C-alpha cells in the first residue's frame, strides 16, 4: 500500500508521466549525473556514455507509469536500463574497462611493497588488468558496481535483479579472487612474512 505522501521522486514521476515536462526535467537533474557516471563506467568513452545515457532516459520516460515508488527511483532506473548497459559493457574492450577498475582493488593488496615507483606501478596495473580478465564476469561486475561506481549493496541488487545476499557474496568472492591473483602475479606469496596483511591486536588479519 502506497503512503499518503509520495516520495519526491514518485511525485515527479507521476507528474512527468502525465505530461509535465518540468517534472521530467527535475528527475533528469536529480539523477542524470549518477546515470551518466554509470554509463561512462560501462563505455569508457564520454561520447558513448552520453549516447547511452540518452538511451537510458528514453527507456525510463517510456516506462514512467510503471514506477510505483516501492524501491528508490535510482534502483528502479538501474534495473530498467540493465540490458542497455550490459550490451555496451560487453562491447567495450576489456582492457579499457578494467583500467578504470584498477584503483578500486588497490586496498586489497597488502602493505610491505613499494608500488609508488613507476616500474612497479606499471607492473601492478598489468597484474590487475590480467586478473580482472580471469575472474568470473558476475564477480567482476559486482566489483565494478560497488567498488568503482560506488553503488550501495541495495542499489547493486536492484540493478542486477538478484538478492542482496547474492551481491554481497559476489563482491566478497570477487575481491578475494582478485587479491589472490594479483598477489600471485606479483610474486607476493613468495616473499617474506612481512608482506602479509597486518594482524590487529587480539584478532586475526582483516
N, C-alpha and C positions, 0 to 999 in steps of 0.2 A: 504494500500500500504506500502510495507516494505521500510525502509530508505536505502539510498545508502550505508551507512556504518553500518553493523550489529553490535549489541552489542557483547562484548567478549563472552558471553555465547552462543549466537546464532552462532557466528563464530566457536566456539569449537564444538557445537552440529552438525553443518553441516559437519565438518571435521571428527568427530567421526562416524557419520552415513555413511560416505564414506569409513570407514575402517581404519582411522588413530588412532592407539592405543594411541599415545602420547596425542592427543586431548581429548580422553576419560579419560585418567589418569589425565589430567588437570581439567576436570569437576569434577571428584571424589575428587580431592584435594580441589577444591573451595567449594564444598557443602557437602562433606562426613561427616564432624563433626556435622554440623547442622542437617542432616538427622539422624545421629546416636543418637544425643541427643533427637530428636523427638521419635525415635524408643524406646529409653530407657524409656521415659515417659509412653509409651503405654504397656511396658512389665514389667518394674520394675526389670529387671534382665539383667545383662551385656551380658551374653551368648545369651540369647534370643534376645536381642537388636541387637547383631552382626548378628545373623541369619536373623532377619527382615530387617536390613539394606542391606544385600546381596540380599534379595528378591526384595527390592525396586530398587536397582541398576540394577538388571536383567530386571525388568519391564521397567525402564527408557531406558536402552540400546535398548530394543526391539521396543521402540516407538520413538526413536530419530527423525526419519524422519517426525513425526507429529508436532514437535516443530517449530513454526513459529516466535517466538520472540514477539508475541503480548502481552504476560504477562511475568513477571520476571521468570527466569528459576526455581527458588525455588518454586514459587507458582504453576507453571505447574507440577513440580515434586511431590509436596504435593497432588495436585488434582489427579494425575495419580496413586499415591500409597495409596489413601484414603482407599479403601476397604481392602487392606492388613493390614493397621494399625488398622482399625476398628475390623477386625477379631481377631487380637491379643488383642486389647483393651477389647473386650467382654470376651475373655478367661481368662484374668488376674483377679486375686482375687481383689474384690473391696477394701478391707482393705489396700492391698499393694499399689494399685493405688492411693487411696485417701490420704494415708500417705504422698506422695510426694507433694500433693496439699495443705496440711495443712498450710504451711508457707505463701502461696500466699494470704490467706484471713486474715492474722494477722492484717493488717492495717484497715480492715473493722470493727474491734471491738473497741468500744470507750474507751478512756482513763478513768482512775479512779479506776482500779482494778489491783493489782499486780499479773502478770502472770509469774514472774520470779521464784517464789518458786516452787520447784519440784512437790509438790502435785497439785497445781493449774495448772501448765503447763500440767500435765497429764490429769487433768480434762478438760482443754481447748481442747487438742488434741482429746480426746474421743468425745467431743461435735462436733468438726469439722468433724470427720470421720462419725459420725452418721448423721449429717446434709447433708453432701455431698451425702450420700446414699439415702437421701429422696427427693432431688430436681430433677426436670426433667433432663434426661440424656443429652438433647441438651443444656441445660443451663450449666450443669457441664462440658460438652465438651468445651464450649466457655471459661469457666474459666481456664480449663486445658491448652488450646492452648495459650491464650493471657496472663494470669497471671503467669503461671508456665513456659511454654516453651518460652514465650517472643515473639511470633509471632505478627506482626502488624495486625491491623484490616483487611487490604487488603490481607495479606497472609492467614489469617484465612478464609476470604471469598473465596479465591481461593481453599483452602484445603477442605472446607465444601461444596463448589459449591452452595453457597447461596448468595443473595445480601449483599452488605456491611452493609446496614441498619439493616438487619436481625442479622448479627453478633453483632453489637452494642447493639441491643435490647436484644439479648440472654445474652450477657455479663452483661449488666446492671441488668437484672432481676435475673440472677444467683447470682451476688454479693449481691443484695438486699435481696434475699431469704435466702442466706447463713447467712448474718448478723442477720436477724430476728430469724432464727432457732437457731443459736449459742447463741445469747443473751438469748433466751428463755430457752435453755438447761442449761445455766449457772446461770439463775435467775437474770440476769442484769436488766430486765424490772421491777423487783420488788424492786429494790434498790432505793436509794435516787437520786434526780435530778442531783447530781454531777457526776453520771455515764453516763449522756447523752453526746452526742457529743458537743464539744465546739463551740459556735457561734462565727463567725467572726464579727468584728466591722462593723456595718452598713448593716448586711445582715443575713439571716437565717443560721442554721448549714449546713455545706457542706455535 
